[in-house]
């Protein structure tokens, strides 16, 4: 029997090969047949989750809520570092200096990332902007979101901080950050499904000690992390409660 591993589609495309390397290391370390399946968007990934085709996942916070409370997944680790914040940006030459300057009819470029979009919508509330008086332009990648802003197709864009920082300096030079979120608690987490609950302790130890070897540190660096950090169930439940509050 093969187990399916997937990763939230929010990671940069240049890390695709690094996740395959991580998957190879994981299955060899556990002596388990693990298949990495990467999805182009959140809709496709959620369909796979609903169909029971995911056993291990590095999940975005919103999917973590679904997986933990409805699918019986257990959180075992998260990347060490700051929370997953997001930014709302405009073109550098835009007359808008902040969110209150935005007007009804604002064109918004974003991907289908549910976490980023939900927080972004909340940050637009000081301008009295919502789905009824903005034009949403969906793009497949954050590179395309940046292009939409630079080409004048969109007035603002939503980005995770990590994706924004991954843009080239030339692109960032022509973009202005209007606001940065400060949720402090929302983060991606590594989850294990019911089919592998008997291997949770082993997998947790494997991840938490990954940084202790040169090979492990190299893989972590390629994935944009320094080490995995232990996750307490109460911390995950608190994050889920925050997300539930944000979406009400």
Steps between C-alpha positions, in 0.01 A plus 500: 500500500631842401435812709437838341686813605418850379599858570293817511516659149614831650872412485720656225529297178877492527465271803315223317815290457592560865171351618566191287842467663337535843244233409773258394681558829177455696403169343851359532527608862164342584533202264155589368372533143407870489382667180530878470207656312517876445188689395486814287238669716314476829179380337668192354673428829178531699328262257776246570457551875124449470560181301730360770807517276726678749682330789775752577490872431689819564179698527400863491320614817150489350534144372658403832174600666300267274747213525538505878137546597323311223749249359683384813846626403760569767739796494857396580725791398526840341790691346681707760464870436251785491129445427358499147420867448381662176528836327274711282697684233446748219715637221761743629351783293149438632342803671393275789737534794302270728186289522265793585594659165349212300167564332198286400569327171855411605637216286654229717742235370541184709542124478256248649692482832216501757716617790657795320171606344305487826754706692535737205126563489502582871782751444288676236221574748638846601433607140148352515592264218349154467409248229207717396698810405831358380597311185688177575749382239613143569850399391667160524828617655633793700732587211186554293351712779809722490479527122134603520597788728800610296301489175221709649246218478446506878515778757607283794617146563508250785827320581633283780802681642725212394375514139540877489855479634578236236427749220806649333631831630411660165136397538479604866648838409188577297255379765386675818390312812179657630457282809644188664288268712585429864308182588796354698352150522418377148757255362537203270517166681612146418205262541471121506176322414330210682662233281841592644415584861702200614811667351441847647766475773758375253417768243502774764845399622625482142388854420609656829853361463531569127716810554762300690662362183664685211265334252196589707607863540560524126150370421342733754684800360381412150143495633544840664523378859769454763338219697167342595341599828278284718129582493275462801140401436370795702699739277341351191154523654563865587606576142189324369282705736660821370435393141139418583461849649652662191263320266179574690 
